[in-house]
Amino acid sequence: MAVPKKKISKSRRDMRRSHLALAQTNCVFCSHCGESKLQHHMCSNCGMYNDRHILKDKRRSS
């Protein structure tokens, strides 16, 4: 059975895991309302995407 001959140091172990860190999300500001949103996603505040209304405004429908 394969058994390590020497202890792996914390430095070597952490260097191996360096690519597992979480990346920061890319946030942009909505051109319509100015709220921050994810790129290529609809704005959850105003319902706009690519200068078009995707969701109907709840305030207008009632």
N, C-alpha and C positions, 0 to 999 in steps of 0.2 A: 504494500500500500504506500502511496506517495505521501511523504511527510516532509514539511519544510525543514531544512537543515539549520537555518538561523532565523531569528526573529526579524520580521519586517519592521523597520523604524517608522515612527509616526510621520516623519517627513516624506518618506517614500510612499507610504500608504496614501497620504493626502495628495501627493502629486498625481497619483493614479486616478484619484477621484476629482481632480480639478475641473474636468469638463462636465460634471454633474450639477454645477451651480445653476440656480434659476436665472433666466434672462429677464431683464426688465421689459415690461410690455410697452409697445409703441402706442402712445396716446397722442391724438391730435385734437384740435378744437373744431367744433361744428361751425360751419360758415353761416348758418342761419341763426342759432341762438347763443353760440359761444361756449357751450358746455363741452367738457372733455369727453372723448369717445374713442373707441378702438378704430384703427384704420380699416377701411373697407367694410364697415359695419354701419347699421342704421343708428342714428342718434336716439337714445332712449328717452331723452327729454322732449324733443319736438317731433320725432317720427320722420325726419328728413334723411334721405340718402341720395347723394349725387344731384342735389338741387331739385329733388322731387319729393312729394309727400308719399310716404309708404303706408303709414298708419293714419287713420282718421283721428282727428283731434277729439278727445272725449268731451271737451267743453262745448264744441260745436254741435255734436250729435244729440245732446240732451236739451 
